[in-house]
Amino acid sequence: MAAAEALQRRHGELFREFLPERRPLPGAVELLKDLRDRNIAYGIATSGRRPEIDRSLEVLGIGEGVVVVERGDVPRAKPEPDLFIACQQRLGFAPSECYVIGDAVWDQLAARRAGF
């Protein structure tokens, strides 16, 4: 377990070193604002961990009331469905009522495996 924690710590150091500035994908901030304005529930399911994801969430405008499921909350990361299933359950919706928007093929695979 100590080796895994050391590896995760090093990953965080490298992440901050190589990506000191966080930039949202085009349209991401506007999409999330539109969801908030329309009172559409949404959550974030990320393979990242805190504190590395904190700045990204801030740049996206993710507030305290938004469900955020991170890698440490589930046994397996994407492309396994655990993150999306945990997010869906915390939001309290049936899988048939959920949509996934992602930035990688792993999101698509995990969503399909989750039944979304």
Number of C-alpha atoms within 10 A of each C-alpha: 6 7 8 9 10 11 12 13 13 12 13 17 13 12 13 13 10 8 10 10 11 14 12 12 9 8 9 15 14 12 12 17 15 12 12 13 9 9 9 9 13 18 18 19 24 20 19 16 15 11 9 15 16 12 16 16 15 11 14 18 15 19 10 7 7 14 18 20 23 20 17 14 17 15 9 13 20 21 20 18 22 22 28 32 22 19 22 24 11 13 16 11 12 11 15 8 9 16 12 15 10 13 8 10 11 16 22 18 14 21 25 15 16 18 12 18
